[in-house]
Amino acid sequence: MRNLKRALAAVFVLLLAAVVLFFVLENQQTVSLVLFGWAAPAMPVAVLVLAALVIGLAVGPLLGA
């Protein structure tokens, strides 16, 4: 049973990595983010979205505590 759980976890991690890789490869268009008059350097959409995800994952638990 333990081996089945490990195998399912490995398959889930591989599928998640494949989805992230597909997302990054499909969103290579460069954009410039402008916020309150401040313009960030042009970078791919995937970088901005993944950065927002990581920041949200870090700030969320801090606000919940």
Secondary structure, 3 states (H helix, E strand, C coil): CHHHHHHHHHHHHHHHHHHHHHHHHHCCCEECCEECCEECCCEEHHHHHHHHHHHHHHHHHHHHC
